[in-house]
C-alpha cells in the first residue's frame, strides 16, 4: 500500500471522478497481465534459437503491464474512501507480483539450463519447477481477477 502511495505521489496519476471510472481499466490490465504471464512461461519452455532475446521482450512486456496494474491501483486508491477495498486489491496485486517474480526466476533457470546444454533430466527438473511456479502464478492471478471483478 505504501509503495502504491509513493508511486501515486511520484507520478502524475490521472485521478478518476468516480469509482466506476477507477475500476474500468483495472480488469483489462489484469487480463493483459494474465496473457503476458502465459506468454512468458511459454517462452521459457521453448527451445528456439533466439530464446534469450524473446524472453527479454516477454519479460519487459510483463513488467510494463504489471506497472500499469500498479498505476490502476493508484487510481483506485485516489478514488475510494474505504481503505479496506483498496488494501484488499493491493494485497492480491502484491501476491501476484511475488508469484510473478518467482516465475521469472524459474524462466531464467530453464533458459540457463537449456543454453548450457544441460542433460535432459536437469532440463526436465527446471521445467517442472517452472510449471510449479506458473501454477502458483495462475492461482494468484485468478484470485486477483476475481477480486477485481467484485469491485
ROSE-4610 file (N, C-alpha, C; in Angstrom, 1 decimal, always signed):
// ROSE-4610
residu = [X/X/X/X/X/X/X/X/X/X/X/X/X/X/X/X/X/X/X/X/X/X/X/X/X/X/X/X/X/X/X/X/X/X/X/X/X/X/X/X/X/X/X/X/X/X/X/X/X/X/X/X/X/X/X/X/X/X/X/X/X/X/X/X/X/X/X/X/X/X/X/X/X/X/X/X/X/X/X/X/X/X/X/X/X/X/X/X/X/X/X/X/X/X/X/X/X/X/X/X/X/X/X/X/X/X/X/X/X/X/X/X/X/X/X/X/X/X/X/X/X/X/X/X/X/X/X/X/X/X/X/X/X/X/X/X/X/X/X/X/X/X/X/X/X/X/X/X/X/X/X/X/X/X/X/X/X/X/X/X/X/X/X/X/X/X/X/X/X/X/X/X/X/X/X/X/X/X/X/X/X/X/X/X/X/X/X/X/X/X/X/X/X/X/X/X/X/X/X/X/X/X/X/X/X/X/X/X/X/X/X/X/X/X/X/X/X/X/X/X/X/X/X/X/X/X/X/X/X/X/X/X/X/X/X/X/X/X/X/X/X/X/X/X/X/X/X/X/X/X/X/X/X/X/X/X/X/X/X/X/X/X/X/X/X/X/X/X/X/X/X/X/X/X/X/X/X/X/X/X/X/X/X/X/X/X/X/X/X/X/X/X/X/X/X/X/X/X/X/X/X/X/X/X/X/X/X/X/X/X/X/X/X/X/X/X/X/X/X/X/X/X/X/X/X/X/X/X/X/X/X/X/X/X/X/X/X/X/X/X/X/X/X/X/X/X/X/X/X/X/X/X/X/X/X/X/X/X/X/X/X/X/X/X/X/X/X/X/X/X/X/X/X/X/X/X/X/X/X/X/X/X/X/X/X/X/X/X/X/X/X/X/X/X/X/X/X/X/X/X/X/X/X/X/X/X/X/X/X/X/X/X/X/X/X/X/X/X/X/X/X/X/X/X/X/X/X/X/X/X/X/X/X/X/X/X/X/X/X/X/X/X/X/X/X/X/X/X/X/X/X/X/X]
num = [1/1/1/2/2/2/3/3/3/4/4/4/5/5/5/6/6/6/7/7/7/8/8/8/9/9/9/10/10/10/11/11/11/12/12/12/13/13/13/14/14/14/15/15/15/16/16/16/17/17/17/18/18/18/19/19/19/20/20/20/21/21/21/22/22/22/23/23/23/24/24/24/25/25/25/26/26/26/27/27/27/28/28/28/29/29/29/30/30/30/31/31/31/32/32/32/33/33/33/34/34/34/35/35/35/36/36/36/37/37/37/38/38/38/39/39/39/40/40/40/41/41/41/42/42/42/43/43/43/44/44/44/45/45/45/46/46/46/47/47/47/48/48/48/49/49/49/50/50/50/51/51/51/52/52/52/53/53/53/54/54/54/55/55/55/56/56/56/57/57/57/58/58/58/59/59/59/60/60/60/61/61/61/62/62/62/63/63/63/64/64/64/65/65/65/66/66/66/67/67/67/68/68/68/69/69/69/70/70/70/71/71/71/72/72/72/73/73/73/74/74/74/75/75/75/76/76/76/77/77/77/78/78/78/79/79/79/80/80/80/81/81/81/82/82/82/83/83/83/84/84/84/85/85/85/86/86/86/87/87/87/88/88/88/89/89/89/90/90/90/91/91/91/92/92/92/93/93/93/94/94/94/95/95/95/96/96/96/97/97/97/98/98/98/99/99/99/100/100/100/101/101/101/102/102/102/103/103/103/104/104/104/105/105/105/106/106/106/107/107/107/108/108/108/109/109/109/110/110/110/111/111/111/112/112/112/113/113/113/114/114/114/115/115/115/116/116/116/117/117/117/118/118/118/119/119/119/120/120/120/121/121/121/122/122/122/123/123/123/124/124/124/125/125/125/126/126/126/127/127/127/128/128/128/129/129/129/130/130/130/131/131/131/132/132/132/133/133/133/134/134/134/135/135/135/136/136/136/137/137/137/138/138/138/139/139/139/140/140/140/141/141/141/142/142/142/143/143/143/144/144/144/145/145/145/146/146/146/147/147/147/148/148/148/149/149/149/150/150/150/151/151/151]
x = [+0.8/+0.0/+0.9/+1.9/+2.8/+3.5/+3.9/+4.6/+3.6/+2.4/+1.4/+1.2/+1.2/+1.0/+2.2/+3.4/+4.6/+4.6/+4.2/+4.1/+3.1/+2.0/+1.0/+1.5/+2.3/+2.8/+4.0/+4.7/+5.9/+5.5/+4.3/+3.9/+2.6/+2.3/+1.0/+0.0/-0.8/-1.8/-3.1/-3.7/-5.0/-6.0/-6.5/-7.5/-8.8/-9.5/-10.9/-11.9/-13.0/-14.0/-14.9/-15.1/-16.0/-15.3/-15.8/-15.3/-15.5/-16.5/-16.8/-15.6/-15.3/-14.1/-12.9/-12.7/-11.4/-11.4/-12.5/-12.5/-12.6/-12.8/-13.0/-11.7/-10.5/-9.3/-8.6/-8.8/-8.1/-8.4/-9.7/-9.9/-9.2/-9.1/-8.5/-7.0/-6.4/-4.9/-4.6/-5.5/-5.2/-5.3/-6.3/-6.4/-5.1/-4.6/-3.4/-2.2/-2.2/-1.1/-1.2/-2.4/-2.5/-2.0/-2.3/-1.9/-0.4/+0.2/+1.6/+2.4/+1.8/+2.4/+2.4/+1.3/+1.2/+2.3/+2.4/+3.4/+4.8/+5.1/+6.4/+6.7/+5.8/+6.0/+6.2/+5.4/+5.6/+6.9/+7.3/+8.6/+9.8/+9.6/+10.7/+10.7/+9.6/+9.6/+10.1/+10.2/+10.5/+12.0/+12.4/+13.8/+14.3/+13.7/+14.1/+15.5/+16.1/+17.5/+17.6/+16.6/+16.6/+15.9/+15.9/+15.1/+15.5/+16.7/+17.2/+16.6/+16.6/+16.0/+14.5/+13.9/+12.5/+12.0/+12.8/+12.4/+12.6/+13.6/+13.8/+12.6/+12.1/+11.0/+9.7/+9.5/+8.4/+8.4/+9.6/+9.7/+9.4/+10.0/+9.7/+8.2/+7.5/+6.1/+5.4/+5.7/+5.0/+5.3/+6.5/+6.8/+6.1/+6.0/+5.2/+3.8/+3.2/+1.8/+1.6/+2.5/+2.4/+2.5/+3.3/+3.4/+2.0/+1.4/+0.1/-1.0/-0.9/-1.8/-1.6/-0.3/+0.0/-0.6/-0.4/-1.0/-2.5/-3.1/-4.6/-5.0/-4.2/-4.4/-4.3/-3.3/-3.2/-4.4/-5.0/-6.2/-7.3/-7.4/-8.4/-8.1/-6.9/-6.5/-6.9/-6.8/-7.2/-8.7/-9.5/-10.9/-11.7/-11.3/-12.1/-11.8/-12.9/-12.7/-12.4/-12.8/-12.6/-11.3/-10.3/-9.0/-9.0/-10.1/-10.2/-10.3/-11.1/-11.4/-10.1/-9.3/-8.1/-7.0/-7.0/-6.0/-6.1/-7.4/-7.6/-7.1/-7.4/-6.9/-5.4/-4.8/-3.3/-2.7/-3.3/-2.8/-2.7/-3.8/-3.8/-2.8/-2.6/-1.5/-0.2/+0.1/+1.4/+1.7/+0.7/+0.8/+1.1/+0.4/+0.6/+2.0/+2.5/+3.8/+4.9/+4.7/+5.7/+5.7/+4.6/+4.5/+5.1/+4.9/+5.5/+7.0/+7.5/+9.0/+9.6/+8.9/+9.4/+9.3/+8.3/+8.1/+9.2/+9.5/+10.6/+11.9/+12.2/+13.4/+13.5/+12.3/+12.3/+12.5/+11.9/+12.1/+13.6/+14.3/+15.7/+16.5/+16.1/+16.8/+16.6/+15.4/+15.2/+16.0/+16.0/+16.7/+18.2/+18.7/+20.2/+20.5/+19.6/+19.8/+19.8/+18.9/+18.8/+20.0/+20.4/+21.6/+22.9/+23.0/+24.2/+24.3/+23.2/+23.2/+23.1/+22.4/+22.2/+21.6/+21.9/+21.3/+19.7/+19.1/+17.6/+17.0/+17.6/+16.9/+17.0/+18.1/+18.3/+17.3/+17.2/+16.3/+14.9/+14.5/+13.2/+12.9/+13.9/+13.7/+13.4/+14.2/+14.0/+12.6/+12.2/+10.9/+9.8/+9.9/+8.9/+8.8/+10.0/+10.0/+9.2/+9.5/+8.8/+7.3/+6.9/+5.5/+4.8/+5.6/+5.0/+4.9/+5.9/+5.7/+4.7/+4.5/+3.5/+2.1/+2.0/+0.7/+0.3/+1.3/+1.1/+0.8/+1.5/+1.2/-0.3/-0.6/-2.0/-3.0/-2.8/-3.7/-3.8/-2.6/-2.7/-3.3/-3.1/-3.7/-5.2/-5.6/-7.0/-7.7/-7.1/-7.6/-7.7/-6.7/-6.7/-7.9/-8.1/-9.1/-10.5/-10.7/-11.9/-12.2/-11.1/-11.2/-11.6/-11.0/-11.2/-12.7/-13.1/-14.5/-15.5/-15.1/-16.1/-16.2/-15.3/-15.4/-16.6]
y = [-1.2/+0.0/+1.2/+1.2/+2.4/+2.6/+1.5/+1.6/+2.2/+1.8/+2.4/+3.9/+4.2/+5.6/+6.5/+5.9/+6.6/+6.7/+5.7/+5.7/+6.8/+6.9/+7.9/+9.3/+9.5/+10.9/+11.2/+10.1/+10.4/+10.7/+10.2/+10.4/+11.1/+11.7/+12.3/+11.3/+10.8/+9.8/+10.5/+10.1/+10.6/+10.2/+11.1/+10.7/+10.7/+9.5/+9.5/+10.2/+10.5/+11.3/+10.4/+9.1/+8.2/+6.9/+6.1/+4.7/+3.9/+4.1/+3.4/+3.6/+4.9/+5.3/+4.6/+4.5/+3.9/+2.4/+1.8/+0.3/-0.2/+0.7/+0.3/-0.2/+0.4/+0.0/-1.2/-1.4/-2.5/-3.9/-4.2/-5.6/-5.9/-4.9/-5.0/-5.3/-4.5/-4.6/-5.9/-6.3/-7.6/-8.8/-8.7/-9.7/-9.7/-8.5/-8.4/-9.0/-8.8/-9.4/-10.9/-11.5/-12.9/-13.4/-12.7/-13.1/-13.0/-11.9/-11.7/-12.8/-13.1/-14.2/-15.5/-15.8/-17.1/-17.1/-16.0/-15.9/-16.1/-15.5/-15.6/-17.0/-17.7/-19.1/-20.0/-19.8/-20.5/-20.2/-18.9/-18.6/-19.2/-19.4/-20.1/-21.6/-22.1/-23.6/-23.8/-22.8/-23.0/-23.3/-23.9/-24.2/-23.5/-22.3/-21.5/-21.0/-20.7/-20.2/-18.8/-18.0/-16.6/-16.5/-17.5/-17.5/-16.4/-16.1/-15.0/-13.7/-13.3/-12.1/-12.1/-13.2/-13.3/-13.2/-13.9/-13.8/-12.4/-11.7/-10.3/-9.5/-9.6/-8.9/-9.3/-10.6/-11.0/-10.5/-10.6/-10.1/-8.6/-7.8/-6.4/-6.1/-6.8/-6.6/-6.9/-8.0/-8.4/-7.4/-6.9/-5.9/-4.6/-4.2/-3.0/-3.1/-4.3/-4.5/-4.5/-5.1/-5.0/-3.6/-2.7/-1.3/-0.6/-1.0/-0.4/-0.9/-2.1/-2.6/-1.8/-1.6/-0.7/+0.7/+1.2/+2.6/+2.6/+1.6/+1.5/+1.3/+0.6/+0.5/+1.9/+2.7/+4.0/+4.8/+4.6/+5.4/+4.9/+3.7/+3.2/+3.9/+3.9/+4.5/+5.9/+6.6/+8.1/+8.2/+7.2/+7.4/+6.8/+5.6/+5.0/+5.6/+5.9/+6.4/+5.3/+4.1/+2.9/+2.3/+2.5/+1.9/+0.4/-0.2/-1.7/-2.2/-1.6/-2.0/-2.0/-0.9/-0.8/-1.7/-1.8/-2.7/-4.1/-4.6/-6.0/-6.2/-5.2/-5.4/-5.3/-4.4/-4.3/-5.5/-6.2/-7.4/-8.5/-8.6/-9.5/-9.2/-7.9/-7.5/-7.8/-7.6/-7.9/-9.4/-10.2/-11.7/-12.1/-11.5/-11.8/-11.4/-10.2/-9.7/-10.7/-11.1/-12.1/-13.4/-13.9/-15.1/-14.9/-13.7/-13.4/-13.3/-12.8/-12.7/-14.1/-15.0/-16.4/-17.1/-16.8/-17.4/-16.9/-15.6/-15.1/-15.7/-15.9/-16.6/-18.0/-18.7/-20.1/-20.1/-19.1/-19.0/-18.8/-18.0/-17.7/-19.0/-19.8/-21.1/-22.1/-22.2/-23.1/-22.6/-21.3/-20.8/-21.1/-20.9/-21.1/-22.6/-23.5/-24.9/-25.3/-24.8/-25.2/-24.6/-23.4/-22.7/-23.4/-24.0/-24.6/-26.1/-26.5/-27.9/-28.9/-28.6/-29.5/-30.8/-31.9/-33.2/-33.1/-34.0/-33.9/-34.0/-34.7/-34.8/-33.4/-32.7/-31.4/-30.4/-30.4/-29.6/-29.9/-31.1/-31.5/-31.1/-31.1/-30.7/-29.2/-28.4/-27.0/-26.7/-27.4/-27.2/-27.5/-28.6/-28.9/-27.8/-27.3/-26.2/-24.9/-24.7/-23.6/-23.8/-25.0/-25.3/-25.2/-25.5/-25.4/-23.9/-23.1/-21.7/-21.0/-21.5/-21.0/-21.3/-22.5/-22.8/-21.9/-21.6/-20.6/-19.3/-18.9/-17.6/-17.5/-18.6/-18.7/-18.6/-19.2/-19.1/-17.7/-17.1/-15.7/-14.7/-14.9/-14.0/-14.3/-15.6/-15.9/-15.2/-15.3/-14.6/-13.1/-12.5/-11.1/-10.7/-11.5/-11.3/-11.4/-12.3/-12.4/-11.2/-10.8/-9.6/-8.4/-8.2/-7.0/-7.1/-8.3/-8.4/-8.0/-8.2/-8.0/-6.5/-5.6/-4.2/-3.6]
z = [+0.0/+0.0/+0.0/+0.8/+0.9/-0.5/-1.1/-2.4/-3.4/-3.4/-4.3/-4.0/-2.7/-2.4/-2.8/-2.7/-3.2/-4.7/-5.4/-6.8/-7.2/-6.5/-6.9/-6.7/-5.6/-5.4/-6.3/-6.7/-7.6/-9.0/-9.5/-10.8/-10.9/-12.0/-12.2/-12.5/-11.5/-11.8/-12.1/-13.2/-13.6/-12.7/-11.8/-10.8/-11.4/-11.4/-11.9/-11.1/-11.7/-10.9/-10.2/-10.6/-9.8/-9.7/-8.7/-8.5/-9.8/-10.5/-11.8/-12.8/-12.9/-13.8/-13.3/-12.0/-11.4/-11.7/-11.7/-11.9/-13.3/-14.2/-15.6/-16.2/-16.0/-16.6/-15.9/-14.6/-13.9/-14.4/-14.7/-15.2/-16.5/-17.4/-18.7/-18.5/-17.6/-17.4/-16.7/-15.8/-15.1/-16.1/-17.0/-18.1/-18.9/-19.2/-20.0/-19.3/-18.0/-17.2/-17.2/-17.2/-17.3/-18.6/-19.7/-21.0/-21.1/-20.7/-20.7/-19.9/-18.7/-17.9/-18.6/-19.3/-20.0/-21.1/-21.8/-22.9/-22.4/-21.2/-20.6/-20.2/-19.6/-19.3/-20.6/-21.6/-22.8/-23.5/-23.4/-23.9/-23.2/-21.9/-21.1/-21.4/-21.8/-22.2/-23.6/-24.4/-25.8/-25.9/-27.0/-27.3/-28.6/-28.8/-30.0/-29.9/-31.0/-31.0/-30.5/-30.6/-30.2/-28.9/-28.0/-26.8/-25.9/-25.7/-24.8/-25.2/-26.5/-26.9/-26.7/-27.1/-27.0/-25.5/-24.6/-23.2/-22.6/-23.1/-22.6/-23.0/-24.2/-24.7/-23.9/-23.7/-22.9/-21.5/-20.9/-19.5/-19.4/-20.4/-20.4/-20.6/-21.5/-21.7/-20.4/-19.7/-18.5/-17.4/-17.3/-16.2/-16.5/-17.8/-18.2/-17.8/-18.1/-17.7/-16.2/-15.5/-14.0/-13.5/-14.1/-13.8/-14.0/-15.1/-15.4/-14.4/-14.0/-12.9/-11.6/-11.3/-10.1/-10.3/-11.5/-11.8/-11.5/-12.1/-11.9/-10.4/-9.7/-8.2/-7.6/-8.0/-7.5/-7.8/-9.0/-9.3/-8.4/-8.1/-7.1/-5.7/-5.3/-4.1/-4.0/-5.1/-5.2/-5.1/-5.5/-5.6/-4.4/-4.0/-2.9/-1.6/-0.8/+0.5/+1.5/+1.2/+2.1/+1.8/+2.7/+2.5/+2.5/+3.1/+3.1/+1.7/+0.8/-0.5/-1.3/-1.2/-2.0/-1.4/-0.1/+0.5/+0.1/+0.0/-0.4/-1.9/-2.8/-4.1/-4.1/-3.4/-3.3/-2.8/-1.8/-1.3/-2.4/-3.2/-4.3/-5.4/-5.6/-6.6/-6.1/-4.8/-4.2/-4.2/-4.0/-4.1/-5.5/-6.4/-7.9/-8.3/-7.8/-8.1/-7.6/-6.4/-5.8/-6.6/-7.0/-7.8/-9.1/-9.7/-11.0/-10.9/-9.8/-9.6/-9.6/-8.8/-8.7/-10.1/-10.8/-12.2/-13.1/-13.1/-13.9/-13.5/-12.2/-11.8/-12.4/-12.4/-12.9/-14.4/-15.1/-16.6/-16.8/-16.1/-16.2/-16.0/-15.0/-14.7/-15.8/-16.4/-17.5/-18.7/-19.0/-20.1/-20.0/-18.8/-18.5/-18.7/-18.2/-18.3/-19.8/-20.5/-22.0/-22.7/-22.4/-23.1/-22.7/-21.5/-21.1/-21.6/-22.3/-22.8/-21.7/-20.6/-19.5/-20.0/-19.3/-19.7/-19.5/-20.1/-20.2/-18.8/-17.9/-16.5/-15.8/-16.0/-15.4/-16.0/-17.3/-18.1/-17.7/-17.5/-17.1/-15.7/-14.8/-13.4/-13.4/-14.2/-14.3/-14.9/-15.9/-16.5/-15.5/-14.7/-13.7/-12.7/-12.3/-11.3/-11.9/-13.2/-13.8/-13.9/-14.2/-14.2/-12.9/-11.8/-10.5/-10.1/-10.4/-10.1/-11.0/-12.2/-13.1/-12.6/-12.0/-11.4/-10.2/-9.4/-8.3/-8.8/-9.9/-10.5/-11.1/-11.7/-12.3/-11.2/-10.0/-8.9/-8.4/-8.2/-7.7/-8.6/-9.9/-10.9/-11.0/-10.8/-10.8/-9.6/-8.5/-7.3/-7.5/-8.2/-8.4/-9.4/-10.4/-11.4/-10.7/-9.8/-9.0/-8.1/-7.5/-6.6/-7.4/-8.6/-9.4/-10.0/-10.3/-10.8/-9.7/-8.5/-7.4/-7.1/-7.6/-7.4/-8.0]
